[in-house]
């Protein structure tokens, strides 16, 4: 607390404060987290045995990092969370544009102030949230954006172009003593990449032909798509060489990780009048749709299929279940198989298809949904154990379902069809009619996709028969 109260360089020096580099700071705080067994990336699911160990090693070794991965692999979230490894506050010279260290200022203005006022120069305490900046690399990005430019107003005031005080600093110098991220690094022009090379290695820059020493203390992080990154000519080799660690992100490798992300990230509302219950098999189906899309030859795998697809599909499923509950006057919101067609609008906007005929996209998505459903069904139930149900349908039994059919009608089906109660019981629906309705649809559709029942769909209603 005494250090935090220091108001000028003299008081800070008396307090015995030691200014650490950004990488030293992050390394020290990471070591403390590891000792305390604290999470490095809270909220990031599925990277415990892959990305996180590599990230920890990069920070411990003081290396700048490039994250390689397709869209929706939490690259930006990981990078932004690195701010939590910085100290809560650090001292900077009051009013400095580039957060100069009180003991070793870089800019001419601060050097002049320290030379004139000495230990009386006032300091401010910069919070960690203000020590992070990022820039999306675009073809029109300039050296002025990232590093700086001569300020014509300062020149008009009478200063010479060679005067360092004429410089208007860009994003990287303004993030001095912090973390700077460049998203989609390969999209940065080669001339700008050369400017980064100087910042990272030679520690000098040229602005309008005027060369200045700028030994910035910046932890540089970048993100890139693997396809762009590996294309020859998209990133200059010397710049790639300067980044110490290249960490490859990935989509969730286990279905439970995909489900965990869906549960964590989907939009929530405070609907006090309704109770939402989502059976695990419905979550598995949503996750499996995305996982199948990532392997489908009809989907452009170079663009990837983001986890956002799973999240959006899950939200659409819940939305239709809520719409049904509102319309038929029920209080329990439980997704059913008949709600799955409503993920079509969300999934269509989340994937890029390979060259297909017009109108075929919907058929591809329907095929993905069916593939996901039959895979989940066969993990949860055995068709052989359901032959008594099939026998009754072969004998002439039939039932009709729809996404607007009241839950109590499904309870009647369970009592009407011998064996259906035992199949539903394996899914552990309890006594809730809405959950039972969901289980009934899951059993019937699973039997149909396993070619044990026929199905006719007309006008939003579906009939299952032998």
C-alpha positions in Angstrom: 0.0 0.0 0.0 2.9 2.4 0.7 4.2 1.9 -2.8 0.8 2.5 -4.3 0.6 5.8 -2.5 3.8 7.2 -4.0 3.1 10.4 -5.8 6.4 11.2 -7.3 9.7 9.5 -8.4 11.4 10.4 -5.1 8.7 8.7 -2.9 8.7 5.7 -5.3 12.4 5.4 -4.9 12.2 5.7 -1.1 9.7 2.9 -1.1 12.2 0.6 -2.8 10.0 -0.1 -5.8 11.6 -2.2 -8.5 10.3 -1.7 -12.1 10.1 -5.1 -13.9 9.8 -5.6 -17.6 6.4 -6.8 -18.9 7.7 -10.3 -19.5 9.3 -10.5 -16.0 6.0 -9.3 -14.5 3.9 -11.9 -16.4 6.4 -14.7 -15.6 6.5 -13.9 -11.9 2.7 -13.8 -11.7 2.3 -17.0 -13.7 4.7 -18.8 -11.3 2.6 -17.7 -8.4 -0.6 -19.0 -10.1 1.0 -22.4 -10.8 2.2 -22.7 -7.2 -1.4 -21.9 -6.0 -2.9 -24.3 -8.6 -5.0 -21.4 -10.0 -6.5 -21.6 -13.5 -4.5 -19.7 -16.1 -7.4 -19.3 -18.5 -10.7 -19.4 -16.5 -13.7 -20.1 -18.8 -11.5 -21.7 -21.6 -12.6 -25.3 -22.1 -10.7 -28.2 -23.6 -7.2 -26.7 -23.7 -5.9 -28.1 -20.4 -3.6 -30.7 -22.0 -2.7 -28.9 -25.2 -2.7 -25.1 -25.5 -2.3 -24.1 -21.8 1.0 -26.0 -21.2 2.5 -24.5 -24.4 1.3 -21.0 -23.3 2.8 -21.4 -19.9 6.1 -22.5 -21.4 6.1 -19.5 -23.7 5.5 -17.0 -20.9 8.1 -18.7 -18.6 10.7 -18.4 -21.4 9.8 -14.8 -22.2 8.8 -15.5 -25.8 6.4 -13.4 -28.0 3.6 -15.6 -29.3 1.6 -16.3 -32.5 -1.6 -18.2 -32.0 -2.6 -20.3 -35.1 -6.1 -21.5 -35.5 -9.4 -21.3 -37.4 -12.2 -19.0 -36.4 -14.0 -19.7 -33.2 -11.1 -21.3 -31.3 -10.9 -18.7 -28.5 -7.7 -17.1 -29.8 -8.8 -13.6 -29.0 -10.2 -14.6 -25.6 -7.0 -16.3 -24.6 -4.9 -13.2 -25.7 -7.1 -10.8 -23.8 -7.1 -12.9 -20.7 -3.3 -12.6 -20.6 -3.9 -9.1 -19.1 -4.7 -10.9 -15.8 -1.0 -11.9 -15.5 0.0 -8.3 -15.3 0.4 -6.5 -11.9 -2.7 -4.8 -10.7 -1.1 -1.4 -11.2 2.3 0.0 -12.3 3.8 3.4 -11.9 4.2 5.6 -15.0 5.3 9.2 -15.4 2.2 11.4 -15.1 0.8 12.5 -18.5 3.3 10.4 -20.6 1.8 9.2 -24.0 3.8 6.0 -23.9 3.6 5.0 -20.2 7.3 5.7 -19.5 8.9 4.1 -16.5 9.7 6.7 -13.8 13.3 5.4 -13.5 14.1 5.0 -17.2 12.0 7.3 -19.5 12.1 6.8 -23.2 10.4 9.8 -24.8 12.3 13.1 -25.1 9.5 15.0 -23.2 9.8 12.8 -20.1 13.6 12.7 -20.3 13.6 16.5 -20.3 11.2 16.6 -17.3 13.3 14.2 -15.2 16.4 16.2 -16.1 14.8 19.4 -15.0 12.6 18.3 -12.0 14.4 15.1 -10.8 12.6 13.2 -8.1 9.8 15.7 -8.0 8.3 14.4 -11.3 4.8 13.2 -10.5 3.8 9.7 -11.3 0.4 7.9 -11.9 -0.6 4.3 -11.3 -1.7 2.6 -14.5 -4.3 -0.3 -14.0 -3.7 -3.6 -15.9 -6.8 -3.1 -18.1 -5.3 0.0 -19.6 -2.1 -1.9 -20.6 -3.6 -3.9 -23.4 -4.3 -2.9 -27.0 -5.1 -4.8 -30.2 -5.3 -4.0 -33.9 -7.0 -6.0 -36.6 -4.6 -6.2 -39.4 -6.0 -5.0 -42.7 -4.4 -4.2 -46.0 -4.9 -0.5 -45.4 -3.1 -0.5 -42.0 -0.2 1.9 -41.9 3.0 2.6 -40.0 1.2 5.6 -38.6 -1.5 3.4 -37.1 1.0 1.1 -35.4 4.1 3.0 -34.8 3.6 6.7 -35.3 3.6 9.7 -37.7 4.9 13.3 -37.7 2.2 15.6 -36.3 1.8 18.5 -38.7 0.3 20.7 -36.0 3.5 20.3 -33.9 5.6 21.2 -37.0 3.4 24.2 -37.6 4.1 25.3 -34.1 7.7 25.8 -35.1 9.5 22.5 -34.4 11.9 20.9 -36.9 10.9 17.6 -38.6 14.0 16.0 -37.0 12.7 17.0 -33.5 11.4 13.9 -31.7 8.7 16.0 -30.1 7.0 16.3 -33.5 6.0 12.6 -33.4 2.5 11.4 -32.8 2.9 7.9 -31.4 0.9 5.0 -32.8 -0.7 2.1 -31.0 2.4 0.0 -30.2 4.4 2.8 -28.4 1.2 3.8 -26.6 1.1 0.2 -25.3 4.6 0.5 -23.9 4.9 -1.6 -20.7 1.9 -3.7 -21.8 0.5 -6.3 -24.2 -0.1 -5.6 -27.8 -2.0 -8.0 -30.1 -2.2 -8.0 -33.9 -5.2 -10.1 -35.1 -4.8 -11.8 -38.5 -1.1 -10.9 -38.8 -0.7 -12.2 -42.4 -3.1 -9.5 -43.7 -0.6 -6.9 -42.7 1.3 -5.3 -45.6 5.0 -6.4 -45.9 6.2 -2.8 -45.4 4.4 -2.7 -42.1 5.7 -6.1 -41.1 9.2 -4.7 -41.6 8.3 -1.9 -39.1 7.3 -4.6 -36.6 10.6 -6.4 -37.2 12.5 -3.3 -36.2 10.4 -2.8 -33.0 10.9 -6.5 -32.0 14.6 -6.8 -32.7 16.5 -3.6 -33.6 14.5 -1.5 -31.2 14.4 1.5 -33.5 11.9 2.8 -36.0 11.9 5.2 -38.9 9.1 7.7 -39.2 9.2 9.9 -42.4 12.9 9.1 -42.8 13.7 10.2 -39.2 15.2 7.3 -37.3 14.7 7.2 -33.5 15.7 4.7 -30.9 12.6 3.3 -29.2 13.4 0.4 -26.9 9.8 -0.4 -26.0 8.9 -2.9 -23.3 6.0 -4.6 -25.1 4.8 -8.2 -25.0 3.8 -8.9 -28.6 1.1 -11.4 -29.5 -0.5 -12.2 -32.8 -3.2 -14.4 -34.2 -3.4 -15.9 -37.7 -5.4 -18.5 -39.7 -3.2 -21.5 -40.6 -4.1 -21.3 -44.3 -3.0 -17.6 -44.5 0.0 -18.0 -42.3 1.5 -20.8 -44.3 0.9 -19.3 -47.7 4.2 -18.1 -49.1 4.5 -14.3 -49.1 1.8 -13.6 -46.6 4.2 -13.0 -43.8 7.9 -12.1 -44.1 10.2 -14.9 -42.9 12.3 -12.6 -40.6 9.2 -11.5 -38.7 8.0 -15.0 -38.3 11.4 -15.9 -36.9 11.2 -13.2 -34.3 8.1 -14.7 -32.6 9.4 -17.2 -30.1 6.4 -19.5 -29.8 3.8 -20.7 -32.3 0.8 -22.2 -30.5 -1.8 -24.1 -32.4 -5.4 -23.9 -31.1 -8.0 -26.4 -32.0 -11.8 -27.1 -31.8 -13.0 -29.1 -28.8 -11.7 -32.7 -29.1 -14.4 -34.2 -26.8 -18.2 -33.8 -27.1 -18.3 -32.9 -23.4 -16.0 -29.9 -24.0 -18.3 -28.7 -26.8 -21.3 -29.0 -24.5 -19.4 -27.2 -21.7 -18.8 -24.3 -24.0 -22.5 -24.2 -25.1 -23.7 -24.2 -21.5 -21.2 -21.5 -20.5 -21.6 -19.2 -23.4 -25.3 -19.2 -24.6 -27.3 -16.1 -23.9 -29.4 -16.2 -20.8 -32.5 -14.4 -19.8 -34.3 -14.0 -16.5 -37.5 -15.7 -17.5 -39.0 -16.3 -14.0 -42.3 -17.6 -15.4 -40.6 -20.6 -17.1 -38.4 -23.4 -16.1 -35.8 -24.6 -18.6 -34.6 -28.2 -18.6 -32.4 -29.6 -21.4 -31.9 -33.4 -21.5 -28.3 -34.4 -22.0 -29.1 -36.2 -25.2 -30.4 -32.9 -26.7 -27.2 -31.1 -25.8 -25.2 -34.0 -27.3 -27.1 -33.8 -30.6 -26.4 -30.0 -30.9 -22.7 -30.6 -30.2 -22.6 -33.6 -32.6 -24.1 -31.5 -35.5 -21.1 -29.2 -35.3 -18.6 -32.0 -34.9 -20.0 -33.8 -38.0 -19.9 -30.5 -39.9 -16.2 -30.2 -39.2 -15.7 -33.6 -41.0 -18.2 -33.1 -43.8 -16.8 -33.0 -47.4 -19.7 -30.7 -48.2 -18.4 -28.0 -45.8 -15.4 -25.8 -46.5 -13.0 -27.1 -43.9 -10.5 -24.3 -44.6 -12.9 -21.8 -43.1 -13.6 -24.1 -40.2 -16.8 -24.5 -38.2 -16.7 -22.3 -35.1 -17.9 -23.3 -31.7 -20.2 -20.3 -32.1 -22.2 -22.6 -34.4 -22.9 -24.9 -31.5 -23.8 -22.0 -29.3 -26.2 -20.4 -31.8 -27.9 -23.7 -32.6 -28.4 -24.3 -28.9 -29.9 -20.9 -28.5 -32.3 -21.5 -31.4 -33.3 -24.9 -29.9 -34.1 -23.2 -26.6 -36.0 -20.4 -28.3 -38.3 -22.7 -30.2 -38.9 -24.7 -27.0 -39.9 -21.5 -25.2 -42.1 -20.4 -28.1 -44.0 -23.7 -27.8 -44.4 -23.4 -24.1 -45.8 -19.9 -24.5 -48.3 -21.0 -27.2 -49.6 -24.1 -25.5 -49.6 -22.6 -22.0 -46.9 -24.7 -20.4 -44.4 -23.6 -17.8 -41.7 -26.1 -18.6 -39.4 -25.3 -21.5 -37.8 -28.6 -22.8 -36.3 -28.9 -26.3 -37.6 -31.8 -28.5 -36.4 -33.5 -31.7 -39.2 -31.6 -33.5 -37.3 -28.4 -32.6 -34.2 -29.4 -34.5 -35.3 -28.0 -37.9 -35.2 -24.5 -36.4 -31.4 -24.7 -36.2 -31.3 -24.4 -40.0 -31.2 -20.6 -40.1 -28.4 -20.3 -37.5 -26.2 -23.1 -38.9 -26.6 -21.8 -42.5 -25.0 -18.6 -41.5 -22.1 -20.3 -39.6 -20.7 -22.6 -42.2 -19.3 -22.1 -45.7 -20.3 -24.9 -48.2 -18.2 -26.3 -50.9 -19.5 -25.7 -54.4 -23.0 -27.2 -54.4 -26.2 -26.6 -56.4 -28.6 -23.9 -55.3 -30.9 -25.1 -52.6 -28.8 -28.1 -51.6 -27.4 -26.4 -48.5 -30.6 -27.2 -46.5 -30.4 -30.8 -47.5 -26.8 -30.9 -46.3 -27.7 -29.5 -42.9 -30.7 -31.9 -42.6 -28.3 -34.8 -43.3 -25.9 -33.5 -40.5 -28.8 -33.3 -38.1 -29.9 -36.9 -38.9 -26.3 -38.1 -38.6 -25.9 -36.4 -35.2 -29.2 -37.7 -33.9 -28.6 -41.4 -34.9 -25.1 -41.2 -33.4 -26.4 -39.9 -30.1 -29.3 -42.3 -30.0 -27.1 -45.3 -30.5 -24.8 -44.1 -27.7 -27.8 -43.9 -25.3 -30.1 -46.8 -26.4 -29.8 -50.2 -28.0 -32.3 -50.8 -30.9 -32.4 -54.5 -30.1 -33.9 -53.7 -26.7 -36.8 -51.7 -28.4 -38.1 -54.5 -30.6 -41.3 -54.8 -28.6 -42.1 -51.2 -29.6 -41.4 -51.9 -33.2 -43.6 -55.0 -33.1 -46.6 -52.9 -32.1 -46.1 -50.5 -35.0 -45.8 -53.4 -37.4 -49.1 -54.6 -36.1 -50.8 -51.3 -37.2 -50.0 -48.9 -34.3 -49.2 -45.2 -35.3 -48.7 -42.0 -33.5 -48.5 -38.3 -34.5 -46.2 -35.7 -33.0 -45.4 -32.0 -33.6 -43.5 -29.2 -32.1 -46.8 -27.7 -30.8 -48.3 -30.9 -29.3 -49.0 -30.6 -25.6 -46.7 -32.6 -23.3 -49.7 -34.5 -21.8 -50.3 -36.1 -25.1 -46.9 -37.7 -25.0 -47.6 -39.1 -21.5 -50.7 -40.8 -23.0 -48.5 -42.4 -25.7 -46.2 -43.8 -23.1 -49.2 -45.6 -21.5 -50.6 -46.6 -24.8 -47.6 -48.3 -26.4 -46.1 -51.2 -24.5 -42.4 -51.0 -24.0 -42.2 -47.2 -24.7 -42.3 -46.6 -20.9 -39.2 -48.7 -20.4 -37.3 -47.0 -23.3 -38.2 -43.6 -21.9 -37.2 -44.6 -18.4 -33.7 -45.3 -19.6 -33.4 -41.6 -20.4 -34.3 -40.8 -16.8 -37.0 -38.1 -17.5 -38.5 -38.2 -14.1 -42.2 -37.2 -13.7 -42.0 -34.0 -15.8 -44.4 -34.3 -18.7 -42.4 -31.9 -20.9 -39.2 -34.0 -20.4 -41.1 -37.2 -21.1 -42.4 -35.6 -24.3 -38.8 -34.9 -25.4 -37.8 -38.5 -24.6 -40.6 -40.0 -26.6 -39.7 -38.0 -29.7 -36.0 -39.0 -29.2 -37.0 -42.7 -29.1 -39.3 -42.6 -32.1 -37.0 -40.6 -34.3 -34.1 -42.9 -33.3 -36.0 -45.9 -34.3 -36.9 -44.3 -37.6 -33.3 -43.4 -38.4 -32.3 -46.9 -37.6 -34.9 -48.0 -40.2 -37.2 -49.6 -37.7 -40.1 -47.2 -38.2 -41.5 -45.3 -41.1 -42.2 -41.6 -40.9 -44.5 -39.2 -42.8 -44.2 -35.4 -42.3 -47.0 -33.1 -43.5 -47.7 -29.5 -42.4 -45.5 -29.5 -39.3 -46.9 -32.8 -38.1 -45.1 -36.1 -38.1 -46.6 -39.6 -38.1 -44.6 -42.6 -37.1 -45.9 -46.0 -38.3 -44.8 -49.5 -39.0 
